[in-house]
Structures are given as structure tokens and as C-alpha cells.
Amino acid sequence: MASGKAPGQDGLTSNLFTFFWDDLLDLKLLDLLFMALKECTDNNNLMSTMKLGIVTLSPKPGKDKRLIDNLRPITLLNVHHKIFTHIIANRLLVKTSGDLSKKDPFIITLGWFLTDLIIII
């Protein structure tokens, strides 16, 4: 995950997870996160915090920030949601041996998250 990005609703950044990764492993907190993610797949339902995002406007570079046409909406998602979608995207890539991306490069692009391609209204 890219560092220095704005946090989601919970206020936790990817930098925090990166910095404390070993401590989180020692405290078994990541086990709790992965158990929660497994429960999501078992129940075919996301956690309520994964269904939330903060929609904000981001100015386009080099444009007048006062004009609405020069602003683009972005959704700030919680890091655990990004971790989950990253895991799913990587498993899809492994399971398909990259076949999907050969047929349609829009489906899986390395360095992208599934959330980059999904918009929930």
C-alpha cells in the first residue's frame, strides 16, 4: 500500500500498520484481523466498517480549486478494507496464473487494488 495517503473513517493509516507490523504480529492482533476477514468470506458479507467510506473532493493538480469542474471525488476507505481487497486481488491473480489479465488487461493490473475498479452506490 502506498504510504502517506489519507486515512479512512477509523483514522488509521497504512504507515501505522507498516511501522507496527512486527508488534501487531507479536500481539496476535493481525490474527484477529485475518479471522474477521475470513468471517467476511465465509458469510459472503463485508464488515460494516468495510461498507463505509468518506467521500471528499480533491483538487486536480494545477487547476483553480474554486471551480467545481476542477475537483474530483475520492472515497477514503479504512486500511483493513484495502488489506482485504489486496489479498483477494492477489489470490485471483495466483489462481488464474495471470490468464485473466492476458485476456482483458482491465481486469487485473499489478499495483492496483480491487477497490480502484469497484464503485458501490
N, C-alpha and C positions, 0 to 999 in steps of 0.2 A: 504494500500500500504506500501511496505517496505520503511523504511527511510534510508537515506544515499546512495541512488542509484544515478547514473549519470543522469543528466537531458537530455532531448531531444533537438531538434533543437532550441526551444524557450528559453532554459536556465532555465526554472522554474522547481524546484524540488518538490517532494511530501512534503518535510519538510516545504517549504514555504506555501503551501496550508494548511497544518496542523496547523502551527503557526498562520496564519492569518485567519483561518476558520471563527471565530466569526465576525471579521472585514469585511470579504467578505460577510457574511450574512447581516450585517448591511448596507453595501453599495449597496446591491442588485446586486453585481457582479456575484454571483452564479446563480441568476435568468437569467442573460444574457447567462451564460454558458449552463444552462439547456434548455433555449429557442433554443440555437444553436444546442444542441444535439437533441432536439425534431424535429427541422427542418431536421436534418440528417435522422431521421427515417421516417418523412413524405415524404421526397423526395427520399428515398432509395439511398442516396448518402452521402459519408463522406465529411467533410470539407477538403479543400486542405491541411491544416496543419496536418490532420489525416492520409493523404496518404504519408507523408514524414517521414523518419527516417534516423538516422546517423548510417551507418554500420561501425563498428570498430572491431579490433581484440583484444581479451582478452587472456592473457596467462593462460594456465592450471596450477593449483597450483602444486608447486614442480617440474616443468619441466623447461628445458632450453628455455628461451624466445627467443633465437636467431634462433631456428628451427621452420619453418613454421608449421610442424606437431603438434607442442605444442601450437599452437594458435587456438582459436575458434572464429568464427564471432558472434557478437551480434549486435542487432539493438536497438539503443536508440530512444524511442518514447516519444512524448510530454505527459505530465501528463493528459491533458484533454482527450486524446485518451485512456489512461489507465482507467480514471474515467468512460468513456463511455462503454468500454468493460466490466468493473466490474459491472456496472448497468445491462447490457444485460445478463451477466452470472448469476447474482443473480435473475433476473426475469425469466430466463429459469429454474433455479432450483426451484423457487417457483411455477411456472406454471405447472411443471411436477411432483411436490411433490417429487422430487428425483428419480422418476421412471427411467429416462434415465440413471442415474449413476448406478442403480441396474442392468440394462440390459448390459451396457457397461461402465465399470469404467473409460475408457479413455475419454469419452465424457465430463464429468464434474467432476473435482477433486477440493475439497474445498481448498482454498488458492492459486489457480492458476487463471490466467487471460485468457480470450479467446485468447489474443494475444500470449500466450505461446503455443497455439496449431495451430496458423494460420501463414503461410508463404506466403507472396504475392511477386511474382516475376514480 
